Amino acid sequence: GRKEIFEEFHKWLQKTFPLVHQQLEVERPVNQSVIYVWRADEQHRNQDLLPILLISHIDVVPVAEETLAEWVGSPWGEIKDGWVFGRGAIDDKFQVICTLYATEMLLREGFKPSRDIYFAFGDDEEKGGYGAATMGKLFQERGIRFAITLDEGGAILDGMLPISSPAAVVALGEKGYASVKVAVASPGGHAGMPSKETTLGYLA
């Protein structure tokens, strides 16, 4: 079942990235979602620096049987002609793997962060994101504020933009809010015989 598949994946992560699982705090707050915390080294900690949060998700969109013939490589995972094929190769297990791989290498080199670094990997982003919402609420309850949150982004596009070379899509955003009041007026009428165009239609 779904739970067993995720448990197998978590075991693979533990085996593949042993230093990460030995030296970072690991918490499973809900279902198969997981939080890693890389604490700042106390000798190098900068008290002025807020922690940072790196987000990814470990679930993928199911593979429809009728699309199997359209795959160049296996949707279940295959390295072919130097390329990685499979569900999650872009959306979004690659970011999980790259994050943990980089951390494993830095730990091996003895790197000491000067601020706390959080990884939050949800298990159900493709069908609602309850795991991410739960982890976000948990951070809020614990009073944790982040200097930056880095989530999944766009891919490197080749031939899809009007330029001659591949381009990486980078999306930036800063939290804020805006209040917008929209008013629409039209001639009155009777609900039993509405006009062809209504105020709701104009507004939409």
Salt bridges, closest charged atoms under 4 A:
GLU7 OE2 - ARG28 NH2 2.86
GLU25 OE2 - ARG39 NE 2.91
GLU27 OE2 - ARG142 NH2 2.82
ASP41 OD2 - HIS44 ND1 2.55
GLU42 OE2 - ARG45 NE 3.29
ASP59 OD1 - HIS57 ND1 3.02
ASP91 OD1 - HIS57 NE2 2.97
ASP116 OD2 - ARG39 NH1 3.03
ASP116 OD1 - ARG45 NH2 2.95
ASP123 OD2 - ARG2 NH1 3.69
GLU125 OE1 - HIS57 NE2 3.27
GLU126 OE2 - HIS57 NE2 3.87
GLU152 OE2 - HIS57 NE2 3.08
